[in-house]
Amino acid sequence: MVESQKRMRAEDRRDQVLDAAVPVFARNGYEGTSTEDVAKAAGISQPYLFRLFETKRALFIALGDRCFAKVGDAFARAAEGLSGEEALEAMGKAYQVMLADRDLLLLQLHAYAACDDPEIRAATRRAFSRLWGEVAEAASLPADDLVDFFSKGMLLTVIAAMDAAELRDAWVRACLDPETS
């Protein structure tokens, strides 16, 4: 019993480290983030960080997986009981709410940017593929509709990353609400 309690505490600590690491990686990206910065943000020693995550890469991959899973969970909740265009619309609205979490969206963009690393690329591909599959299953629509959905989501992510939603420029209005431009 004591051993499982220790394991649980380690899992809780691992989750806390992931929580603390999100803004650090979101701000600095994979290459620009040191494990020392992550350990400091988490309030732990660097050696303890490496006991929880073997490498910086493993930590970053865990963050990416968590990020994509968070989006997938929000989509699943939003689309529950819906299908087709209604499901896509509900998932789109859920994603627009998520865009307020700047760290989440920047971390997502950094995951794509770090795909020069083969292990990160493989993990990001798996996570994106899983998200695509979840959306496809919930919506039951043709691939072209899914491409449009994900394209619009990426466009919204980029606009949010630039903090451009508040701009009154025509291009922003056209991207955010094409029917009113």
N, C-alpha and C positions, 0 to 999 in steps of 0.2 A: 504494500500500500504506500509506503514511504517513497519507493522508487517512482510510482506513477504520479505522486504529488510533485516530486521534483521535475518530472517530465512536463507536467502541466505548467509549473512555474516557468520553465524554460520556454514553453510555447507562448505563454503570456508575455514573457520578456521579448521573445522574437517578434510578436505582434507590435509591442511598444517600439522596438527598434525600427520596424517597417514604418510605423506611423511617423516616427521622428525623421526617418530618411527621406520621406516623400518631398518635403519642401527643400531639402538640401540638394537632391538630385534634380528637382524641378527647376531650381534656380541656376544650377551649374552644369547640368548634363552629366553624362556618364564619364567622359574624359576629364571634365573639370571638377569632379567631386573626389575628395580624398576620403579614405576610410577613417582617418583621424577626425575629419569634420563630422562624419556620420556618428562616430562613437561619442564625440563631444555633445552633439545634439541629442543623443539618446541617453546621455548621462552614464555611460559605461566606458570601460577601458577598451582600447583597440584589440588587445588579445581576447577579451571576452566577445567582442564583435565577431572575431574570426572563429570562435567556438560555435557561435550561432549560425554563421554563414561562412563557409570555407574560403570564399574569395569575394572580392568586390563584385565580380561578374555574377556570382550566385545571388548576392544581395540584390543587384539590379534586376536580374531575371525574376526574382521573387516579387519585386515591386511591380514589374511589368505585368506579370500574371495577375497580381492582385488588382491592378488598375483595370485590365480588360474584364476581369471577373466582376468588378464593381459595375461596370457599364452593362455587362450581360445580365446581372441581377436586376438592375433598374429596368432594363428592357423587358425582362420576363414579368416583373410586377406590373409594368404598364400595359403589356399586351395580354395579360391574363383574361381569358374568356373572349378574346377578340381574334379576328383573322383578317387576312387581306389588307386592303388599304387602311381600314380602321386600326389594325394592329400597328402598321407602319407609322401612322399618324400619332398614335399614343406613344410609341417608342421615340419618335422624333421630339415630341413635347418633353418626354422624360430627359432626353439628352440635352435639350435647351436648358433645362433646370440644372443639369450637371455642369454645364459650361461655366457656371458661377464659381465652381471649384477650380480656380486657376492652377493650383498645383497639380491636380489630377490631369488636366488637359495638357499642361506643359510636360508632365512626366510621359504622357502618351506620345507626344511629339518627339521627346528625347529617345523613347524606345525605338521609333522609326529611324531617327538620326543615327543611333548606335548600331544599326544593322550591318555596318562594315565588319563587326565582330561576328564570326560564323556562329558561335553559340547563342549570342543575343539575337541574331537574325533568325535562327531556327526556332527559338522560343517565341519571338514576336510573331513569326508566321503561324505557329501553332495556336497562339492566343487569338490572333485575328481570325484564323480559320474557324476556331471554336465559336467566336462571336458571330461570324457570318452564318454558320450553321444554326445557331440559336435564333437569329433573326429570320432566316429562311424557313425554319420549322414553324415559328410563331405566325409568320405572315402567309406562308403558302402561296407565294407569288412568283412569277417568272424572274429569272436572273437579271433581266434588264431593269426591273423595278428595284431590285436589291442594289444594283450598281448606282442607280439614281439616289437611293436612300443613303448609301455610304458616301457617295460623292458630296451630297449636300452636308452630311455630318462632318466630313473633313473640311469643307469650306467654312462651316460654322466654327470648327475648332481653330482654324487659322485666324479667322476674324476675332475670335475671343482671345487668342494668344496675342494678337496685336492690340488688344483692348480697343478695337475699332467700332464696336457696336454703338457707342455713344456718338460717333461722328454723324454728321448730317449729309455727308457726301453721297452723291447719286450712286456710286458703285456699291457703297455699304447698304443703302436702302434697297438696291436691286438684289443684292445677295440675301438680305434678311427677309425681304417680303417682295418677291418678284411681281406680284399682282398689283402693287401700289406704285411701282416705279414707271 
